[in-house]
Amino acid sequence: MASKNLKTPKRALAIGAHPDDIEFGAGATLAKWADHGCEVSLLVCTDGSKGTWDPSTDTSDLIATRKSEQKLSSSELGASGRTLFLGEIDGELEQSANLRKRVTLIIRNLKPDVVLTHDPWKSYRLHPDHRNVGYLVVDAIVAARDPLFFPEQNTPAHRPDELLLFEAEVEDHFEQCESYAEKKIRALLHHRSQFESTMGISASDNPMETDSFKKRILLGLDRTDVDNGLPVAEGFKRISDL
């Protein structure tokens, strides 16, 4: 039977492959927790430099734009913790020991009660960054909890209470979010550089296209066909045995 509505954590850390991934996967949940006093932090693993269909784009400008958009979006969600960037090249992130060490240190320093990230076990997942970030985070949680991993960090081990995987192959946990769907949408709309390539909104900010995008997000939150008593919710795979 599916679970629902965790007690608001004291600290949460959401980790995504690209700017905007976290908002798509868990934006309403993070906004809800932030509104109830949770210290929400976000970690974006790649620089988003492939996020355009225009081959003439200056990638340095795009990277700076996407970082700025992410900070605005984090603020929209009410995230009172940190918004961090690993800066790996978009599309080229690998599950290296060095990256695992870096993410381990972030988990140990921020001490989240709940970590949220991509489901790495989802079948037929196309984008390598989504797969690799999911596995990277799972591996880093194991390292962060056990003190003999990376002892040179001189930082106490930390074991989160919960791991919530978004874009999940099998959803078995739901977070009610009727009151925070609009905040999720507003946070996503800060990612203006992604209007055309991701959201189907033309550069002219066509109101009909924007409305269509909003409806797509709301449809993705519709859980009326799921026997969980929550008609509007974000769904996750929940892993509590960490």
Secondary structure as UniProt FT lines:
FT   STRAND          3..4
FT   STRAND          11..16
FT   TURN            19..20
FT   HELIX           21..35
FT   TURN            36..37
FT   STRAND          39..46
FT   TURN            49..50
FT   TURN            55..56
FT   HELIX           59..77
FT   STRAND          83..88
FT   TURN            90..91
FT   HELIX           97..110
FT   STRAND          114..118
FT   TURN            120..121
FT   TURN            123..124
FT   HELIX           128..145
FT   TURN            147..148
FT   HELIX           151..153
FT   STRAND          162..166
FT   STRAND          173..176
FT   HELIX           178..180
FT   HELIX           181..188
FT   TURN            189..190
FT   HELIX           192..194
FT   HELIX           195..199
FT   TURN            203..204
FT   HELIX           207..220
FT   TURN            224..225
FT   TURN            227..228
FT   STRAND          232..239
//
